[in-house]
Amino acid sequence: MTTKRSFGSDSEQLAAHYLQNKGYQILGMNWRCKIGELDIIAKDGDQIVFIEVRSRHTNSTEAAFESIIPRKQSKLIKLAYHYLEAHDLSDADWRIDVIAIAVPGSGEYLIDHAENALEW
């Protein structure tokens, strides 16, 4: 049995591998500051992408996407601005994506990627 922390870490590694296969360059993972943590920071072409990874033991990715409530959306935006300021990237083009991972009882994972997710 895996712990919640190891399940989350495994999901983030899976998401990073997925992004690399799509041509993204991973700039960092688990970046922390006083207001929280960004799961993955990547580059897609010239755009910086902040990726929130959500995973659930279920048959679809719907619940993972639904967990990005307005309060979480606001926090992700604040974290993105904080990262950009801390790295002197205030003028950079950026977006926030969400990767949802579902692991059904069969163990075969499902992965969905919503680009520019806060524009839903």
TIMAR-905863 format. One record per atom (N, C-alpha, C): residue number from 1; atom name; residue in one letter; x, y negated, z. Coordinates in pm, whole numbers, plus 50000, padded with zeros to 5 digits. Last residue first. Example, Ala and Ser with C-alpha at 12.3 -4.5 7.8 and 13.67 -1.06 7.14 Angstrom:
// TIMAR-905863
GUBA  nr atom rest     u     v     w
GUBA   2    N    S 51285 50225 50708
GUBA   2   CA    S 51367 50106 50714
GUBA   2    C    S 51290 49997 50787
GUBA   1    N    A 51319 50569 50780
GUBA   1   CA    A 51230 50450 50780
GUBA   1    C    A 51320 50330 50780
***
This chain:
// TIMAR-905863
GUBA  nr atom rest     u     v     w
GUBA 120    N    W 48898 47214 48188
GUBA 120   CA    W 48782 47301 48169
GUBA 120    C    W 48655 47221 48165
GUBA 119    N    E 49140 47096 48226
GUBA 119   CA    E 49052 47030 48128
GUBA 119    C    E 48926 47112 48103
GUBA 118    N    L 49301 47246 48373
GUBA 118   CA    L 49221 47150 48447
GUBA 118    C    L 49134 47066 48354
GUBA 117    N    A 49447 47406 48194
GUBA 117   CA    A 49333 47462 48266
GUBA 117    C    A 49248 47359 48338
GUBA 116    N    N 49625 47424 47979
GUBA 116   CA    N 49564 47296 48014
GUBA 116    C    N 49435 47323 48094
GUBA 115    N    E 49547 47766 47910
GUBA 115   CA    E 49634 47649 47893
GUBA 115    C    E 49555 47523 47924
GUBA 114    N    A 49497 48051 48074
GUBA 114   CA    A 49423 47930 48037
GUBA 114    C    A 49521 47813 48031
GUBA 113    N    H 49536 48383 48023
GUBA 113   CA    H 49612 48260 48037
GUBA 113    C    H 49527 48145 47986
GUBA 112    N    D 49496 48699 48176
GUBA 112   CA    D 49439 48592 48095
GUBA 112    C    D 49513 48463 48127
GUBA 111    N    I 49551 49042 48205
GUBA 111   CA    I 49608 48908 48223
GUBA 111    C    I 49542 48812 48124
GUBA 110    N    L 49506 49338 48387
GUBA 110   CA    L 49454 49250 48283
GUBA 110    C    L 49513 49113 48310
GUBA 109    N    Y 49674 49650 48463
GUBA 109   CA    Y 49643 49510 48487
GUBA 109    C    Y 49585 49443 48362
GUBA 108    N    E 49583 49956 48571
GUBA 108   CA    E 49619 49885 48448
GUBA 108    C    E 49579 49739 48462
GUBA 107    N    G 49469 50066 48797
GUBA 107   CA    G 49606 50018 48807
GUBA 107    C    G 49656 49947 48682
GUBA 106    N    S 49212 50145 48830
GUBA 106   CA    S 49296 50229 48742
GUBA 106    C    S 49443 50188 48748
GUBA 105    N    G 49095 49939 48976
GUBA 105   CA    G 49132 50063 49044
GUBA 105    C    G 49222 50153 48962
GUBA 104    N    P 49244 49640 48826
GUBA 104   CA    P 49135 49731 48862
GUBA 104    C    P 49186 49858 48929
GUBA 103    N    V 49372 49349 48870
GUBA 103   CA    V 49424 49485 48881
GUBA 103    C    V 49308 49574 48924
GUBA 102    N    A 49405 49052 48689
GUBA 102   CA    A 49315 49144 48757
GUBA 102    C    A 49379 49283 48756
GUBA 101    N    I 49525 48727 48687
GUBA 101   CA    I 49560 48868 48674
GUBA 101    C    I 49461 48951 48754
GUBA 100    N    A 49550 48422 48525
GUBA 100   CA    A 49469 48507 48611
GUBA 100    C    A 49502 48652 48581
GUBA  99    N    I 49723 48130 48514
GUBA  99   CA    I 49729 48269 48470
GUBA  99    C    I 49653 48351 48573
GUBA  98    N    V 49672 47803 48416
GUBA  98   CA    V 49641 47905 48515
GUBA  98    C    V 49654 48041 48448
GUBA  97    N    D 49860 47498 48369
GUBA  97   CA    D 49798 47622 48320
GUBA  97    C    D 49764 47711 48438
GUBA  96    N    I 49893 47160 48321
GUBA  96   CA    I 49879 47264 48423
GUBA  96    C    I 49802 47380 48361
GUBA  95    N    R 50146 46963 48150
GUBA  95   CA    R 50011 47015 48167
GUBA  95    C    R 50013 47120 48279
GUBA  94    N    W 50334 46682 48016
GUBA  94   CA    W 50313 46798 48101
GUBA  94    C    W 50167 46840 48101
GUBA  93    N    D 50602 46483 47913
GUBA  93   CA    D 50471 46536 47874
GUBA  93    C    D 50451 46665 47953
GUBA  92    N    A 50778 46255 48128
GUBA  92   CA    A 50765 46383 48058
GUBA  92    C    A 50620 46414 48024
GUBA  91    N    D 50835 46037 48281
GUBA  91   CA    D 50786 46012 48146
GUBA  91    C    D 50761 46141 48066
GUBA  90    N    S 50937 46137 48521
GUBA  90   CA    S 50811 46064 48521
GUBA  90    C    S 50751 46044 48383
GUBA  89    N    L 51146 46293 48609
GUBA  89   CA    L 51081 46329 48483
GUBA  89    C    L 50947 46257 48466
GUBA  88    N    D 51306 46327 48841
GUBA  88   CA    D 51322 46211 48753
GUBA  88    C    D 51267 46239 48613
GUBA  87    N    H 51232 46520 49016
GUBA  87   CA    H 51327 46559 48912
GUBA  87    C    H 51348 46449 48807
GUBA  86    N    A 51043 46403 49179
GUBA  86   CA    A 51163 46460 49243
GUBA  86    C    A 51271 46495 49141
GUBA  85    N    E 50842 46345 48989
GUBA  85   CA    E 50915 46237 49057
GUBA  85    C    E 51047 46288 49115
GUBA  84    N    L 50760 46605 48922
GUBA  84   CA    L 50810 46514 48819
GUBA  84    C    L 50892 46401 48880
GUBA  83    N    Y 50670 46696 49175
GUBA  83   CA    Y 50781 46763 49106
GUBA  83    C    Y 50844 46669 49002
GUBA  82    N    H 50455 46519 49215
GUBA  82   CA    H 50565 46524 49311
GUBA  82    C    H 50689 46588 49248
GUBA  81    N    Y 50286 46586 49003
GUBA  81   CA    Y 50344 46451 49011
GUBA  81    C    Y 50464 46448 49106
GUBA  80    N    A 50229 46852 49083
GUBA  80   CA    A 50293 46823 48954
GUBA  80    C    A 50359 46686 48957
GUBA  79    N    L 50098 46812 49328
GUBA  79   CA    L 50225 46886 49324
GUBA  79    C    L 50300 46857 49195
GUBA  78    N    K 49867 46680 49237
GUBA  78   CA    K 49959 46612 49329
GUBA  78    C    K 50096 46679 49328
GUBA  77    N    I 49756 46890 49085
GUBA  77   CA    I 49792 46763 49020
GUBA  77    C    I 49892 46688 49107
GUBA  76    N    L 49708 47079 49286
GUBA  76   CA    L 49801 47110 49176
GUBA  76    C    L 49847 46984 49104
GUBA  75    N    K 49516 46944 49439
GUBA  75   CA    K 49647 46974 49497
GUBA  75    C    K 49749 47005 49388
GUBA  74    N    S 49300 46942 49261
GUBA  74   CA    S 49358 46816 49306
GUBA  74    C    S 49498 46837 49363
GUBA  73    N    Q 49253 47218 49246
GUBA  73   CA    Q 49288 47142 49126
GUBA  73    C    Q 49357 47012 49163
GUBA  72    N    K 49175 47270 49508
GUBA  72   CA    K 49299 47329 49458
GUBA  72    C    K 49345 47256 49332
GUBA  71    N    R 48931 47130 49512
GUBA  71   CA    R 49037 47093 49607
GUBA  71    C    R 49173 47147 49561
GUBA  70    N    P 48780 47268 49308
GUBA  70   CA    P 48823 47128 49292
GUBA  70    C    P 48936 47086 49387
GUBA  69    N    I 48923 47604 49282
GUBA  69   CA    I 48817 47511 49319
GUBA  69    C    I 48869 47367 49307
GUBA  68    N    I 49006 47865 49156
GUBA  68   CA    I 49066 47732 49136
GUBA  68    C    I 48955 47628 49155
GUBA  67    N    S 48865 48096 49164
GUBA  67   CA    S 48929 48054 49289
GUBA  67    C    S 48998 47918 49276
GUBA  66    N    E 48785 48161 48910
GUBA  66   CA    E 48689 48091 48995
GUBA  66    C    E 48751 48040 49125
GUBA  65    N    F 49004 48314 48823
GUBA  65   CA    F 48982 48179 48770
GUBA  65    C    F 48889 48097 48859
GUBA  64    N    A 48954 48543 48978
GUBA  64   CA    A 49081 48472 48992
GUBA  64    C    A 49067 48329 48940
GUBA  63    N    A 48708 48626 48885
GUBA  63   CA    A 48720 48582 49024
GUBA  63    C    A 48849 48504 49047
GUBA  62    N    E 48777 48700 48612
GUBA  62   CA    E 48681 48594 48644
GUBA  62    C    E 48698 48539 48786
GUBA  61    N    T 48921 48911 48530
GUBA  61   CA    T 48997 48795 48577
GUBA  61    C    T 48906 48681 48623
GUBA  60    N    S 48796 49230 48646
GUBA  60   CA    S 48805 49120 48551
GUBA  60    C    S 48882 49004 48614
GUBA  59    N    N 48800 49422 48847
GUBA  59   CA    N 48795 49468 48708
GUBA  59    C    N 48803 49358 48604
GUBA  58    N    T 49045 49366 49112
GUBA  58   CA    T 48909 49369 49057
GUBA  58    C    T 48916 49409 48910
GUBA  57    N    H 49238 49217 49305
GUBA  57   CA    H 49213 49360 49285
GUBA  57    C    H 49067 49371 49241
GUBA  56    N    R 49382 48924 49157
GUBA  56   CA    R 49278 48989 49238
GUBA  56    C    R 49275 49138 49206
GUBA  55    N    S 49575 48626 49134
GUBA  55   CA    S 49556 48768 49109
GUBA  55    C    S 49455 48826 49207
GUBA  54    N    R 49699 48341 48980
GUBA  54   CA    R 49596 48395 49069
GUBA  54    C    R 49574 48540 49035
GUBA  53    N    V 49937 48094 48945
GUBA  53   CA    V 49909 48235 48922
GUBA  53    C    V 49809 48281 49027
GUBA  52    N    E 49984 47798 48777
GUBA  52   CA    E 49928 47856 48898
GUBA  52    C    E 49891 48000 48864
GUBA  51    N    I 50241 47629 48625
GUBA  51   CA    I 50152 47743 48615
GUBA  51    C    I 50114 47794 48754
GUBA  50    N    F 50316 47351 48445
GUBA  50   CA    F 50306 47398 48583
GUBA  50    C    F 50201 47509 48582
GUBA  49    N    V 50527 47272 48186
GUBA  49   CA    V 50403 47340 48222
GUBA  49    C    V 50414 47390 48365
GUBA  48    N    I 50645 47021 47976
GUBA  48   CA    I 50662 47090 48103
GUBA  48    C    I 50526 47147 48143
GUBA  47    N    Q 50706 47034 47628
GUBA  47   CA    Q 50612 47007 47736
GUBA  47    C    Q 50647 47088 47861
GUBA  46    N    D 50843 47099 47405
GUBA  46   CA    D 50890 46981 47479
GUBA  46    C    D 50805 46951 47601
GUBA  45    N    G 50793 47438 47439
GUBA  45   CA    G 50838 47334 47346
GUBA  45    C    G 50896 47219 47426
GUBA  44    N    D 50725 47469 47747
GUBA  44   CA    D 50662 47518 47626
GUBA  44    C    D 50690 47414 47519
GUBA  43    N    K 50880 47553 48045
GUBA  43   CA    K 50881 47462 47932
GUBA  43    C    K 50821 47534 47813
GUBA  42    N    A 50763 47585 48386
GUBA  42   CA    A 50818 47635 48260
GUBA  42    C    A 50819 47524 48156
GUBA  41    N    I 50726 47690 48708
GUBA  41   CA    I 50748 47571 48626
GUBA  41    C    I 50818 47621 48501
GUBA  40    N    I 50505 47863 48918
GUBA  40   CA    I 50600 47870 48807
GUBA  40    C    I 50606 47734 48739
GUBA  39    N    D 50383 47774 49167
GUBA  39   CA    D 50423 47912 49142
GUBA  39    C    D 50531 47922 49035
GUBA  38    N    L 50449 47519 49390
GUBA  38   CA    L 50417 47548 49251
GUBA  38    C    L 50469 47688 49221
GUBA  37    N    E 50325 47439 49712
GUBA  37   CA    E 50415 47517 49627
GUBA  37    C    E 50359 47528 49486
GUBA  36    N    G 50306 47153 49935
GUBA  36   CA    G 50269 47287 49889
GUBA  36    C    G 50373 47349 49799
GUBA  35    N    I 50394 46915 50039
GUBA  35   CA    I 50249 46931 50019
GUBA  35    C    I 50208 47069 49967
GUBA  34    N    K 50672 46919 50060
GUBA  34   CA    K 50593 46899 50182
GUBA  34    C    K 50443 46922 50162
GUBA  33    N    C 50754 47187 49831
GUBA  33   CA    C 50774 47053 49885
GUBA  33    C    C 50678 47038 50004
GUBA  32    N    R 50891 47447 49627
GUBA  32   CA    R 50819 47400 49745
GUBA  32    C    R 50854 47255 49778
GUBA  31    N    W 50857 47665 49365
GUBA  31   CA    W 50912 47535 49404
GUBA  31    C    W 50825 47479 49516
GUBA  30    N    N 50831 47926 49251
GUBA  30   CA    N 50809 47902 49393
GUBA  30    C    N 50875 47773 49441
GUBA  29    N    M 51069 47893 48989
GUBA  29   CA    M 50956 47964 49050
GUBA  29    C    M 50952 47931 49198
GUBA  28    N    G 51171 47730 48683
GUBA  28   CA    G 51178 47758 48826
GUBA  28    C    G 51054 47832 48872
GUBA  27    N    L 51170 47741 48410
GUBA  27   CA    L 51259 47644 48475
GUBA  27    C    L 51275 47671 48624
GUBA  26    N    I 51142 47958 48148
GUBA  26   CA    I 51113 47944 48291
GUBA  26    C    I 51217 47851 48353
GUBA  25    N    Q 51019 47884 47840
GUBA  25   CA    Q 51144 47888 47914
GUBA  25    C    Q 51109 47864 48062
GUBA  24    N    Y 50803 48079 47632
GUBA  24   CA    Y 50823 47976 47734
GUBA  24    C    Y 50961 47995 47798
GUBA  23    N    G 50747 48287 47458
GUBA  23   CA    G 50843 48186 47418
GUBA  23    C    G 50864 48072 47516
GUBA  22    N    K 50596 48493 47544
GUBA  22   CA    K 50526 48396 47459
GUBA  22    C    K 50620 48282 47416
GUBA  21    N    N 50769 48619 47714
GUBA  21   CA    N 50735 48689 47590
GUBA  21    C    N 50661 48597 47492
GUBA  20    N    Q 50758 48435 47923
GUBA  20   CA    Q 50882 48448 47846
GUBA  20    C    Q 50856 48518 47714
GUBA  19    N    L 50497 48492 48016
GUBA  19   CA    L 50529 48360 47958
GUBA  19    C    L 50656 48367 47873
GUBA  18    N    Y 50533 48755 48114
GUBA  18   CA    Y 50433 48727 48010
GUBA  18    C    Y 50466 48595 47939
GUBA  17    N    H 50717 48701 48317
GUBA  17   CA    H 50755 48788 48205
GUBA  17    C    H 50660 48765 48086
GUBA  16    N    A 50556 48546 48484
GUBA  16   CA    A 50678 48489 48428
GUBA  16    C    A 50724 48570 48306
GUBA  15    N    A 50358 48735 48555
GUBA  15   CA    A 50321 48614 48480
GUBA  15    C    A 50443 48552 48414
GUBA  14    N    L 50515 48916 48700
GUBA  14   CA    L 50444 48961 48581
GUBA  14    C    L 50406 48842 48492
GUBA  13    N    Q 50588 48748 48911
GUBA  13   CA    Q 50691 48805 48823
GUBA  13    C    Q 50630 48854 48692
GUBA  12    N    E 50336 48702 49024
GUBA  12   CA    E 50413 48590 48969
GUBA  12    C    E 50523 48639 48876
GUBA  11    N    S 50273 48962 49108
GUBA  11   CA    S 50189 48895 49008
GUBA  11    C    S 50263 48778 48944
GUBA  10    N    D 50466 49003 49304
GUBA  10   CA    D 50465 49089 49186
GUBA  10    C    D 50385 49025 49073
GUBA   9    N    S 50377 48806 49485
GUBA   9   CA    S 50510 48797 49425
GUBA   9    C    S 50520 48882 49299
GUBA   8    N    G 50125 48913 49555
GUBA   8   CA    G 50137 48780 49494
GUBA   8    C    G 50270 48763 49423
GUBA   7    N    F 50207 49154 49669
GUBA   7   CA    F 50114 49155 49555
GUBA   7    C    F 50122 49022 49481
GUBA   6    N    S 50359 49062 49881
GUBA   6   CA    S 50428 49133 49773
GUBA   6    C    S 50339 49143 49649
GUBA   5    N    R 50153 48938 50034
GUBA   5   CA    R 50267 48861 49987
GUBA   5    C    R 50337 48932 49870
GUBA   4    N    K 49984 49151 50093
GUBA   4   CA    K 49932 49039 50015
GUBA   4    C    K 50047 48959 49955
GUBA   3    N    T 50159 49463 50049
GUBA   3   CA    T 50111 49353 50129
GUBA   3    C    T 50060 49243 50037
GUBA   2    N    T 50056 49781 49917
GUBA   2   CA    T 50136 49658 49911
GUBA   2    C    T 50075 49552 50003
GUBA   1    N    M 50085 50119 50000
GUBA   1   CA    M 50000 50000 50000
GUBA   1    C    M 50089 49875 50000
***
